[in-house]
Amino acid sequence: MALDEKQIADLKQSLRRCKPEIVDAIIKFRQAGDRTLVPSIVLGIIERYLPAENKGAIAHATDETRLAEDLGIDSLTMLEVVLSIEEALGFRVEDTELRGIHTMGEVLQFLDKKLTQDQTTSVSKSYSEMEIAAILPQQPPFLFVEHASINGDHLTGSYLLRGSENFFEGHFKGDPVVPAAIVFEALGQACCLSVLATVPKRLNKVLVGNQVVFATLDGAHFYKRGKPGDKLEIEANLTKLRAPLAIFEGTVKVNGDRLAYIEKLVLAFGDEPPMGKAL
């Protein structure tokens, strides 16, 4: 999937301590999906976290090279490596999946299997208004997603502002404008749909009671007024998933023009998610 300029800039910034050729390989992999680049990317990321005295060892690493004994990677460093690999390759690795991985060969085998699984399970699914209402705990008249489509980490959705919504009556008298909170609510509900529709399968976890709550919101921007008759066009990307948190970046547009943007929307999920404000 093609990366936009901001995504490329974000990758370069977060992976700036890797060698430039490794960052270039990461961007090429994300753009073209060339899996032959994965071994060199993984080696480059691991090298970035190695103790100074062990950095030379990566050049001679084989499938039998041990992460702890030969390269000096402890459990905390391994977590940092995994987080960087997640960001570089564009998928998540759960802690339970790392058990039994002790050598470079096992790392590469695991990633090859993971990439294959992602290719076979990243199927777009569309949701009607009835299906959305059956999944989400929010219900009319406080349901602001009518149509949605989820493809892997990417989701789109829409909601038509008919003008009959009760919030228009007092916001504002004689000049109806959709409240910013409703716009962000619509985006949040679409992200909530993504969590409820995909996380159980991804993490092999049952979300009892459809518990998803708002945890934090950073970098919220509002650019123009939404009026009756406008269709909210919602687009969001799941940027990180690690139970019990799902992190999204999202945009709401009207007629192709940006209405609102959230840099980081964090949802908490599970049987007893961290305290937060319900979306």
LINRA-V583834 format. One line per field, one symbol per residue. ss: DSSP state (~ for helix, > for strand, _ for the rest). burial: b if it has 9 or more other C-alpha atoms within 8 Angstrom, else e. A space follows every 50 residues. Layout:
# LINRA-V583834
ss: ???
burial: ???
This chain:
# LINRA-V583834
ss: ____~~~~~~~~~~_____~~~~~~~~~~~~~__~~~~~~~~~~~~~~~_ _~~~~~~~~~_____>________~~~~~~~~~~~~~~~_____~~~~__ __>~~~~~~~~~~~~~~~~~~___>>>_~~~~~~~___________>>>> >__>>>>>>>_____~~~~__________~~~~~~~~~~~~~~~~~~~~~ ~~~____~~~_>>>>>>>>>>>________>>>>>>>>>>>>__>>>>>> >>>>__>>>>>>>>>>>>>_______>__
burial: eebeeeebeebbeebbebbeebbebbbbbbbeeeeebbeebbbbbbbbbb eeebbebbeebeeebbbbeebbbeeebbebbbebbbbbbeeeeeeeeeee ebbbbbbbeeeeeeeeeeeeeeeeeebbbeebbebbeeeeeebbbbbbbb bbebbbbbbbbebebeebbebbeeebbbeeeebbbbbbbbbbbbbbeebb eeeeeebeebbbbbbbbeebeeeeebbbebbbbbbbbbbebeeebbbbbb bbbbeeebbbbbbbbbbbbbeebeebeee
